[in-house]
Amino acid sequence: MKAMGSVGIIGTGSYLPEKVLTNADLEKMVDTNNEWIVSRTGIRERRIASDDQASSDLATEAGRQALRSAGIRAEDVDLIIVATVTPDMAFPATACLVQDQLGAKKAATFDLSAACTGFLYGIASASQFIQNGIYRYALVIGVDCLSKITDFTDRNTCILFGDGAGAAVLGPVEDGKGFRSFELGGDGSGGHLLKQPAGGSRIPATTESVQQHLHYISMNGREVFKFAVRVLGVSAEEALKKAGMTKEDIDFLIPHQANDRIIEAAVQRLGLSRDKVVVNLDRYGNMSSASIPVALDEAVRTGRIKKEDTLVLVGFGGGMTWGASVMKWTMDT
């Protein structure tokens, strides 16, 4: 296959579990209250996967929607990348399980771990396969079931996270449209600030590790907040610079949905009005790698995003990682 011209998103999809966990529900579980949660985070409720749902189940449903949106069959997909920190199991890759459930028999598959920045890393990776002519269509899915690794006795973290999956089909688009730039980064010196300590080769699962709650999310909230406020606006600006654009060119900013105060800091730095920012944090909380693609899919399905709009996707996550992408939207809504 010969090298392609421009590459972009040609279909989107998402899936949210049915169960809703409200702030009122959390008030019965830990020492917190709705007013405090909303004022500090902007979150009012989040979705929780059922006991028999795993990341591959959510990812498959989001993938089906994205394929339907793109108008292509599962058999046409050449590559599936699943960005997640909550795989069904250590191996095989969740992408392999999704491939089987979708019936995408010819697709190459792999998982990608970049925490909340995972979807951005995924589309940056997939776009190169298409740009270089190796593949034609790629399915990128951001999915996390963070409720499975959340300590619901820790009031500092249990208020933040929810479950969901968002997907995008990437393919060739009209020249000059689609992805205009990517900006990715990482700083491993901050890896200790946000992590799941046990379950890997460093601290294998033992009775003691379970009793010490080491298989749950551990986060230094204050330091993560400071990092996010600093990096979110900067990475968006760098991506715009690479694309030869300015803040004035932005039609919509789609940020990682972690905390409303973090989003507001980026909005202020970029000088945007809030009506140009896609936010669903109040309904879903922080869904890690799913947050950006779910917000994108909702904005597309509701007709908020129109063909020719300039979008900036930007996020940060554990690692620490960060990323941004500038794209010219090509789908009719």
Secondary structure, 3 states (H helix, E strand, C coil): CCCCCEEEEEEEEEECCCEEEEHHHHHCCCCCCHHHHHHHHCCCEEEECCCCCCHHHHHHHHHHHHHHHHCCCHHHCCEEEEECCCCCCCCCCHHHHHHHHHCCCCCEEEEECCHHHHHHHHHHHHHHHHHCCCCCCEEEEEEEEHHHHCCCCCCCCCCCECEEEEEEEEEEECCCCEEEEEEEEECHHHHHHEECCCCCCCCCCCHHHHHCCCCCCEECHHHHHHHHHHHHHHHHHHHHHHCCCCHHHCCEEEECCCCHHHHHHHHHHHCCCHHHECCCHHHHCECHHHHHHHHHHHHHHCCCCCCCCEEEEEEEECCCEEEEEEEECCCCC
